[in-house]
């Protein structure tokens, strides 16, 4: 699902929202999540999952073309951990879909 798919879904579910309003709503939510992660905060959405920042320590890597060693600096990267309800829903849905597939 892309951002525009999310806007379309929101506009379709809530008839009182125009497409433009749905677009602003999605943008506002994503901007708020982005700002919270940039400030180092954790985001928890019950039943869905949590977003946090993980620290990747500096390390020595290798340039695959030349083979020389390259110092890779420390990074902070976003991390998503799905909630129990989301994990169970995905597992159940994929199990049902696999059971309904024709055997070859």
Rosetta blueprint (number, residue, H / E / L):
1 X L
2 X L
3 X H
4 X H
5 X H
6 X H
7 X H
8 X H
9 X H
10 X H
11 X H
12 X H
13 X H
14 X L
15 X L
16 X L
17 X L
18 X L
19 X H
20 X H
21 X H
22 X H
23 X H
24 X H
25 X H
26 X H
27 X H
28 X H
29 X H
30 X H
31 X H
32 X H
33 X H
34 X H
35 X H
36 X H
37 X H
38 X H
39 X L
40 X L
41 X L
42 X L
43 X E
44 X E
45 X E
46 X L
47 X L
48 X L
49 X E
50 X E
51 X E
52 X E
53 X E
54 X E
55 X E
56 X E
57 X L
58 X L
59 X E
60 X E
61 X E
62 X E
63 X L
64 X L
65 X L
66 X L
67 X L
68 X L
69 X E
70 X E
71 X E
72 X E
73 X L
74 X L
75 X E
76 X E
77 X E
78 X E
79 X E
80 X E
81 X E
82 X E
83 X L
84 X H
85 X H
86 X H
87 X H
88 X H
89 X H
90 X H
91 X H
92 X H
93 X H
94 X H
95 X H
96 X H
97 X H
98 X H
99 X H
100 X H
101 X L
102 X L
103 X L
104 X L
